[in-house]
Amino acid sequence: MTAVQETASAAEWRSTACILCECNCGIEVRLGGEDGRRFERIRGDKAHPASKGYTCEKALRLDHYQNGRSGRILNPLRRRPDGTFEEIDWDTAIAEVAARLRAVQEAAGPEVGGKSIFYYGGGGQGNHLGGGYGNALLRAVGGRFRSSALAQEKTGEFWVNHQMLGAMVRADFDHTEVAVFVGKNPWQSHGIPHARTTLKEIARDPGRSLVVIDPRRTETAELADFHLQVRPGTDAWLLTAMAGVIVQEGLVARQWLAEHAADVEETLEALAAVPVAEYCARSGVSQSLVRAAARRIAGATGGVAVFEDLGVQMNRHSTLVSWLEKLLWVLTGNFGKPGAVYSPSSLVDITAGGKVRGTTPVAGMPLISGLVPCNVIAEEILTDHPARYRAMIVESANPAHSLADSKRFREALEALDLVVVIDVAMTETARLAHYVLPASTQYEKWEATFFNFEFPRNVFHLRAPLLEAPDGPLPEPEIHARLVEALGAVTQEDLAPLQEAAKHSRAAFAMAFFAAVGANPKLGAVAPVVLYRTLGPTLPDGAAAASVLWAAAHKCAQAHPESVGRAGFTGEGHEAGEQLFEAILSSPSGVVITDDEYDESWRRLKTADGRIHVTIPELLAELRGLATEPAAPEPDWPFVLSAGERRSFTANTIMRDPTWRKRDPAGALRVSPGDADRLGLIDGGRARLSTRKGTGVVTVEIDDSMQDGHLALPNGLGLFSLSDNGGPMVTGLAPNELTDAAARDPFAGTPWHKHVPARLEPLAEDPPDAA
Ligand code: SF4
């Protein structure tokens, strides 16, 4: 137990964070129950610099994560030939996994070697520290290919950002005059700090406007001044029409573009020729509403803030839509000023700049941000190509459930020579692994999120453990360190001088560390583990896992010296970085790491000339192609299914205990009243939902927020958990039993989960189990 825990009494409120969405709101937890491990009370942490006491209802149910019926694993498991698992000790597990990774390298031959070992994951929401150490493991085996959920959600947008700005962007909804949400329902999916408060403030203020583009009348759309209820999958035509209105009605910020942008004219010419009325009709939104919304955006003097999310990022033309979304604020001059779009600082840049870093070995898809598109992973395995992936390390992720076409993904996992899963619970992926290595929960170890995008004051929150882990599970950094050592990638001989230097002083350590990794690139490749084993033991309260943040803090101080200085971290040389690191270590509710001025965003652009580059030739060609793209109705599949809707009680697959859901226990399929009437469906009744890839039985919820022809199934359902008698049970239908990996964006490879052709049939009586 750490000193932090020893000094905390059971009745004390302790600071940590909610782990159920990217906001990672600060919370305080009071432990209780017979064993002192229950999350007896939970409240928002007012001292958290970003969330300031705000939470939604999900955070209050976190005891179900820590203590729920999740199927927790307490010892390393090895799969027997008959598919069952046996417990083994850690030494055996580490030695065998390392040996089998080496065997995979050898089987792949000298040319491919460790590049046949694929790494997936690196952290759920708020669980990113381990991922830093996972990189070291991948390098230790000579691996190159990796992926995570970002490559089925965000890489299209990352690529567009890279092409246009060379930088990541977010938007200032706190101060904006016009807030625009494209395929996003922040009331449920959050994504911005204190989302519901902000939405209500905008809706209440007659001088501000809320524009929502969504096929459903969501909770956010209910508050909107302009709800553009787009026909599912036609966002590209709608956004093109909006940009067309801005150009054709002379609403472009020409002077601003002349000062700040490049490659403008070709895009303006294309938009000048857009048939606005025809595209509005195609998208199902009235031309007058489209024109009114476009004029409101162009006329704003107090900034326009835009946020696109999975409703369009997992939909047809997703990368094109990301570009069109950005044209709305670029053509109207809304960057780098209050209430507009900005470029945040970062402690760790999860986007890796959005650059393409090569291609995948089998499908030849671009590695945007260095990530393999999730939708091609199975085809990179199920082949006899010599460079195929032969082994997979999965950390804090559940690709067998969360990636498209689960059936095929399971086949891919079964075809691998080795699958190692590092996780808290026996997930759908862990069930297919050769080895399962149990991890501490997010509240039993030092942890942090790298989703830090606030502005002007960006925040980082390192969380101390609330509880001691039970015997057995280990934090991911320790698991990675043991594997890296077992692989021989770092030795005690390498570490000893650095351990001595770390005991002496931080300055001595810095000198010794940079000299050592400079002299020995192999050591540099596993630098996180080197830091963990050398600097780590000198950190207070057992915070060794935070050692990777030492390097990140220095990098941040070098990259953003003025912003870090305004946040209070100053001094010569490495001093500001050291101060920042110490502040991170000693701030249980999080700390402001950078304090920006609005024009800082301009200095973060990484284009060669510091301007925003408007035209992306590949996407301009796709935009022109919209004019001739046929509507292609599918008579056998009359519905469009949104597979994976965010609701009050959904949270990816982190929450495995079904009783955490206070509402919607079965994860019902939302159907419009018109469709229900036509098909003879009743509220709460059963229906058979089919797609080209699968069939399942669903509970129907008749919902007048849905438009005819559109269905919505929540995410995170269909998970194994434990029933009252301890046996396995599954609740609801897993969306990816119905999705198709081939249905994906041509640029980024991101899936079209929000546009799955589907069929729905009523079930007259109790059905057999879902097929
Ligand atoms: S918005 Fe809700 S789900 Fe997201 S981190 Fe905050 S409390 Fe958790």
Residues whose N, C-alpha, C, O or C-beta is under 5 A from the ligand:
A	BS01	SF4	C18 L20 C21 C23 N24 C25 T55 C56 K58 A59 H190
